[in-house]
Amino acid sequence: MIEINPFAELSRTVSVEVMQGFVTLMIALVAGGTLFDIIHKGSAKYFFQRWSREKGAKQRDPDLGETVTTIAKTTVHDVLTQGEFCSFKRRLAHLLSMWGFVAYATATSVMVYSYPTDAISTPAYWPQLWWVGAAMVSAGGYWFWFFIRVDVAAEGNSPFRFVRADLFVVSLVLSTTFALIWAYCQATDSSMTLVALALYLISTTVLFGSVPWSKFSHMFFKPAAAYQKNLAHLNGGRNHLPAPADKPAILGKPKKHSHNY
């Protein structure tokens, strides 16, 4: 089952043009939504102003080797391994979701555009990657939603509480969940295949169509912010907090107060 291209099977009832058109539309929604987000929220203007301030305040000009090393470290630590998360559980949940989505989206594009009608000639690793990627997103998303969310753990809110900030993770998890359900129903010739397909398409449309109002575009902004921060630290153009005093006694000893209980 996991070695069969589900989109090639779908092409028996849905034309290739429709499938490829839908995926192309989703890509366009992401690009357009991200651009709208940049213009509407002024993200590009903010980054440019911040870069200009830090450039004007820089104290040294690092050589090419230092710059390349900083970029490489940032790529590995902040982008590829989500090293900014101190909590191992939170970091693992984000890694599962991030790399699962990359695998899922890549496999979807390859199977839809390169092997839209031929399930036999589709290399088995593409549908396998699709299944594994969708499963990783679902696992990371549900783990985050039910066990890691700060407001649930700290404030005792219901795990089913939903606000606009949750739109991205909820639509993402539902999209991959319904994708797996649809592929399973299709492979087993279930009577629920069309229902699962409809839910898959609806949740996917919400995921990619809600970019201007969700945190989807943060996937692009976070790496940019990490590179900017670390390069600014390298040239000394970023403000730093003063180092902790090694002789607190010079500030004066705290006065002792008497308390009556």
Secondary structure, 3 states (H helix, E strand, C coil): CCCCCHHHHHCCCCCHHHHHHHHHHHHHHHHHHHHHHHHHHCHHHHHHHHHHHHHHCCCCCCCHHHHHHHHHHHHHHHHHCCCCCCCHHHHHHHHHHHHHHHHHHHHHHHHHHHCCCCCCCCCCHHHHHHHHHHHHHHHHHHHHHHHHCHHHHHHCCCCCCCCHHHHHHHHHHHHHHHHHHHHHHHHCCCCCHHHHHHHHHHHHHHHHHCHHHCCCCHHHHHHHHHHHHHHHHHHCCCCCCCCCCCCHHHHCCCCCCCCCC
